């Protein structure tokens, strides 16, 4: 009994040392499978900022980290934010997908050594039309907006510019694209990039819908202001529909691509003019084993 007691004490001591040294203990297989690394880039002056690195493709490759960034507007970046983007991510290019009027009203903060490219996905006129629909139905306005991402020549030009920048980006320098809240124009652009890299559609949807998590504080704040101002429950509900993302919104864009081009993959080639060689180049540049 004495020897058994000594063995047990020894095992307990070893376990304690292992925990103190940070040696991981075994976890159930299902728990390990569900753990996912966060893609969030925490900035003080911008929200919904994410690194696409780590997503897996259908062929089990992974998107390289610190090269592909998506976010909401960058007008409020702090000095610390700028340093982080330049030093940690070696940011080279920022692509602003917002309308000309919004860009003029709240321009991006200037970051030394970083090129800013303006590529409005929709015109001020188109956005005004979408907003008029929103006064009646927030959901219908968003579906209208997403269809325009596929059908409008201006949107095709903007997303082509995004891909052209990605194709010529230096190997170790990040590219960041954004709109106002980083959820719609940015969300669809990100869906296109992940699709081109061969990331499964299920993962594309997960990344897209994650904006609801990262924008939650912003959404609640805007709705609270409406409530304090005496807005009706209907008006608040309609506004909420424009502030969140829904699977149906992205599906509206996919359906428009199916109708006009046959598939979202054909939209990349026929709508945006990406060649097979372009896709190969993108995957070589941004994927790793």
C-alpha positions as CSV (number, residue, x, y, z in Angstrom):
1,X,0.0,0.0,0.0
2,X,2.9,2.3,0.9
3,X,4.4,1.9,-2.6
4,X,1.1,2.6,-4.3
5,X,0.6,5.7,-2.2
6,X,4.0,7.0,-3.3
7,X,3.2,6.3,-7.0
8,X,-0.1,8.2,-6.7
9,X,1.6,11.2,-5.0
10,X,4.3,11.2,-7.7
11,X,1.7,11.2,-10.4
12,X,-0.1,14.1,-8.8
13,X,3.1,16.1,-8.5
14,X,3.9,15.5,-12.1
15,X,0.4,16.6,-13.2
16,X,0.8,19.7,-11.1
17,X,4.1,20.5,-12.7
18,X,2.7,19.9,-16.2
19,X,-0.2,22.3,-15.5
20,X,2.2,24.9,-14.0
21,X,4.4,24.7,-17.1
22,X,1.5,25.1,-19.4
23,X,1.6,21.6,-20.9
24,X,-1.8,21.0,-22.4
25,X,-3.9,18.2,-21.0
26,X,-5.9,15.9,-23.2
27,X,-9.3,17.1,-24.3
28,X,-12.3,15.1,-25.7
29,X,-12.0,14.8,-29.5
30,X,-15.3,16.6,-30.1
31,X,-14.1,19.6,-28.0
32,X,-10.9,19.9,-29.9
33,X,-12.8,19.8,-33.2
34,X,-15.1,22.7,-32.2
35,X,-12.3,25.1,-31.0
36,X,-11.7,27.8,-33.7
37,X,-9.0,30.5,-33.6
38,X,-10.4,34.0,-33.7
39,X,-10.0,36.0,-36.8
40,X,-10.6,39.3,-35.1
41,X,-8.0,42.1,-35.4
42,X,-8.6,44.3,-32.3
43,X,-8.3,48.0,-33.2
44,X,-9.3,51.0,-31.0
45,X,-10.7,53.1,-33.8
46,X,-12.4,50.6,-36.1
47,X,-14.7,47.6,-35.7
48,X,-15.4,44.3,-37.5
49,X,-11.8,44.1,-38.5
50,X,-10.7,40.5,-39.4
51,X,-7.8,38.5,-40.8
52,X,-8.9,35.8,-43.2
53,X,-5.9,33.7,-42.4
54,X,-6.5,30.2,-41.2
55,X,-9.6,29.3,-43.2
56,X,-9.3,25.9,-44.9
57,X,-10.1,25.2,-48.5
58,X,-11.8,22.1,-49.9
59,X,-8.3,20.7,-50.6
60,X,-7.3,21.1,-47.0
61,X,-5.0,24.0,-47.7
62,X,-5.1,27.1,-45.4
63,X,-5.3,30.8,-46.1
64,X,-2.1,32.5,-45.1
65,X,-2.3,34.8,-42.1
66,X,-1.7,38.6,-42.1
67,X,-2.3,39.1,-45.9
68,X,-6.1,39.4,-46.3
69,X,-7.9,41.9,-44.1
70,X,-11.5,43.0,-44.1
71,X,-13.0,45.8,-41.9
72,X,-15.5,48.6,-41.4
73,X,-14.6,52.2,-42.1
74,X,-11.1,53.4,-41.0
75,X,-11.9,57.1,-40.4
76,X,-11.3,56.8,-36.6
77,X,-7.9,54.9,-36.6
78,X,-5.7,55.8,-33.7
79,X,-1.9,56.1,-33.8
80,X,-1.7,52.7,-32.1
81,X,-4.0,51.2,-34.8
82,X,-1.9,52.5,-37.6
83,X,1.3,51.1,-36.0
84,X,-0.3,47.7,-35.6
85,X,-1.5,47.5,-39.2
86,X,1.9,48.6,-40.5
87,X,4.2,46.7,-38.2
88,X,2.3,43.5,-37.6
89,X,0.5,43.1,-41.0
90,X,2.9,45.1,-43.2
91,X,-0.2,46.8,-44.7
92,X,0.4,47.9,-48.3
93,X,-3.0,48.8,-49.8
94,X,-6.5,49.9,-48.5
95,X,-9.4,49.6,-50.8
96,X,-12.4,51.8,-49.9
97,X,-15.7,50.3,-51.3
98,X,-18.0,53.1,-49.9
99,X,-20.0,55.5,-52.0
100,X,-18.3,58.8,-53.1
101,X,-20.5,60.9,-50.8
102,X,-19.6,58.9,-47.8
103,X,-15.9,58.8,-48.6
104,X,-16.0,62.6,-48.9
105,X,-17.8,62.9,-45.6
106,X,-15.7,60.5,-43.5
107,X,-12.4,59.9,-45.3
108,X,-10.1,57.1,-44.2
109,X,-7.3,58.1,-41.8
110,X,-4.0,58.4,-43.7
111,X,-1.5,55.7,-42.9
112,X,2.2,56.4,-43.7
113,X,3.4,54.2,-46.5
114,X,0.0,52.7,-47.3
115,X,-1.8,53.3,-50.6
116,X,-5.5,54.1,-50.6
117,X,-7.6,53.1,-53.5
118,X,-11.2,54.3,-53.9
119,X,-13.4,51.7,-55.5
120,X,-17.1,52.5,-54.9
121,X,-19.2,49.4,-55.4
122,X,-22.4,51.4,-55.9
123,X,-23.1,55.0,-56.8
124,X,-24.7,57.6,-54.6
125,X,-27.8,57.3,-56.8
126,X,-28.1,53.5,-56.4
127,X,-27.6,53.8,-52.6
128,X,-30.4,56.4,-52.4
129,X,-32.7,54.1,-54.3
130,X,-31.9,51.2,-51.9
131,X,-32.6,53.6,-48.9
132,X,-36.0,54.4,-50.4
133,X,-36.9,50.8,-50.5
134,X,-35.6,50.5,-46.9
135,X,-38.3,52.9,-45.8
136,X,-40.8,50.2,-46.7
137,X,-38.9,47.0,-46.1
138,X,-35.4,46.6,-44.7
139,X,-35.1,43.1,-46.0
140,X,-36.1,43.9,-49.5
141,X,-33.8,46.8,-49.7
142,X,-30.8,44.6,-48.7
143,X,-31.7,42.0,-51.2
144,X,-31.9,44.7,-53.9
145,X,-28.5,46.0,-52.8
146,X,-26.9,42.5,-53.0
147,X,-28.3,41.8,-56.4
148,X,-26.7,45.1,-57.6
149,X,-23.3,43.7,-56.5
150,X,-23.7,41.2,-59.4
151,X,-25.7,43.0,-62.0
152,X,-24.3,46.6,-61.9
153,X,-21.3,47.4,-64.1
154,X,-19.9,49.7,-61.4
155,X,-19.9,46.9,-58.8
156,X,-18.2,44.5,-61.2
157,X,-15.5,47.2,-61.8
158,X,-15.0,47.7,-58.1
159,X,-14.6,44.0,-57.3
160,X,-12.3,43.5,-60.3
161,X,-10.1,46.3,-58.8
162,X,-10.0,44.4,-55.5
163,X,-8.8,41.2,-57.3
164,X,-6.2,43.1,-59.4
165,X,-4.8,44.6,-56.2
166,X,-4.6,41.1,-54.6
167,X,-2.9,39.7,-57.7
168,X,-0.1,42.3,-57.7
169,X,0.4,42.6,-53.9
170,X,3.9,41.8,-52.6
171,X,4.3,38.4,-51.0
172,X,4.5,39.7,-47.4
173,X,2.3,42.8,-47.6
174,X,-1.4,42.8,-46.5
175,X,-4.3,44.2,-48.5
176,X,-7.4,45.5,-46.6
177,X,-10.8,46.2,-48.1
178,X,-13.7,47.9,-46.3
179,X,-17.0,49.7,-46.5
180,X,-18.9,51.5,-43.8
181,X,-19.8,48.6,-41.4
182,X,-17.7,45.9,-43.1
183,X,-20.7,43.7,-43.7
184,X,-22.3,44.1,-47.1
185,X,-20.0,45.4,-49.8
186,X,-17.1,44.0,-47.8
187,X,-19.0,40.9,-47.0
188,X,-19.7,40.0,-50.6
189,X,-16.2,41.0,-51.7
190,X,-14.8,38.6,-49.0
191,X,-17.2,35.9,-50.2
192,X,-15.7,36.3,-53.7
193,X,-12.2,36.2,-52.5
194,X,-12.7,33.1,-50.3
195,X,-14.6,31.4,-53.2
196,X,-11.8,32.1,-55.6
197,X,-9.4,30.5,-53.1
198,X,-11.5,27.4,-53.0
199,X,-12.9,27.8,-49.5
200,X,-16.2,25.8,-49.1
201,X,-19.4,27.8,-49.2
202,X,-20.3,26.7,-45.7
203,X,-17.2,28.5,-44.4
204,X,-17.9,31.5,-46.6
205,X,-21.4,31.8,-45.0
206,X,-19.9,31.5,-41.5
207,X,-17.4,34.3,-42.1
208,X,-20.1,36.4,-43.7
209,X,-22.6,36.0,-40.8
210,X,-19.8,36.7,-38.2
211,X,-20.4,40.4,-38.8
212,X,-23.5,40.1,-36.6
213,X,-21.2,39.3,-33.7
214,X,-18.5,41.9,-34.4
215,X,-21.1,44.7,-35.1
216,X,-23.4,43.9,-32.2
217,X,-22.4,46.9,-30.1
218,X,-22.7,49.3,-33.0
219,X,-26.2,47.9,-34.0
220,X,-27.5,48.1,-30.5
221,X,-26.2,51.6,-30.1
222,X,-28.0,52.8,-33.3
223,X,-31.2,51.1,-32.4
224,X,-31.1,52.6,-28.9
225,X,-30.8,56.1,-30.3
226,X,-33.9,55.5,-32.5
227,X,-35.9,54.2,-29.5
228,X,-34.9,57.3,-27.4
229,X,-36.1,59.5,-30.3
230,X,-39.5,57.8,-30.2
231,X,-39.3,55.7,-33.3
232,X,-42.0,53.0,-33.7
233,X,-41.2,49.3,-33.2
234,X,-41.8,48.8,-36.9
235,X,-39.3,51.5,-37.9
236,X,-36.8,50.0,-35.5
237,X,-37.3,46.5,-36.8
238,X,-36.9,47.7,-40.4
239,X,-33.7,49.5,-39.5
240,X,-32.4,46.4,-37.7
241,X,-32.9,44.5,-41.0
242,X,-30.5,46.9,-42.7
243,X,-27.9,46.8,-39.9
244,X,-27.4,43.1,-39.7
245,X,-26.5,40.4,-42.2
246,X,-28.7,37.5,-43.1
247,X,-28.1,34.4,-45.1
248,X,-30.9,35.5,-47.4
249,X,-29.0,38.6,-48.4
250,X,-25.9,36.8,-49.6
251,X,-28.2,34.2,-51.3
252,X,-29.8,37.0,-53.3
253,X,-26.4,37.8,-54.8
254,X,-25.7,34.2,-55.5
255,X,-29.1,33.8,-57.2
256,X,-28.4,36.9,-59.3
257,X,-25.1,35.3,-60.3
258,X,-26.8,32.0,-61.1
259,X,-29.4,33.8,-63.3
260,X,-26.9,35.9,-65.2
261,X,-23.7,33.8,-65.3
262,X,-24.7,30.3,-64.3
263,X,-22.8,30.3,-61.0
264,X,-20.8,32.5,-58.7
265,X,-17.7,30.9,-60.1
266,X,-18.7,32.0,-63.6
267,X,-19.3,35.5,-62.2
268,X,-15.6,35.6,-61.2
269,X,-14.6,34.7,-64.7
270,X,-17.2,36.2,-67.0
271,X,-18.3,39.1,-64.7
272,X,-15.0,40.1,-63.3
273,X,-12.7,38.8,-66.0
274,X,-10.6,36.6,-63.9
275,X,-8.7,34.0,-65.9
276,X,-7.9,30.4,-64.8
277,X,-4.3,31.6,-64.5
278,X,-5.4,34.4,-62.2
279,X,-7.1,31.9,-59.9
280,X,-4.0,29.7,-59.9
281,X,-1.9,32.8,-59.1
282,X,-4.2,33.8,-56.2
283,X,-4.1,30.4,-54.7
284,X,-0.3,30.1,-55.0
285,X,0.1,33.5,-53.4
286,X,-2.5,33.2,-50.5
287,X,-2.7,29.5,-49.6
288,X,-0.3,27.2,-47.8
289,X,-0.4,23.5,-46.8
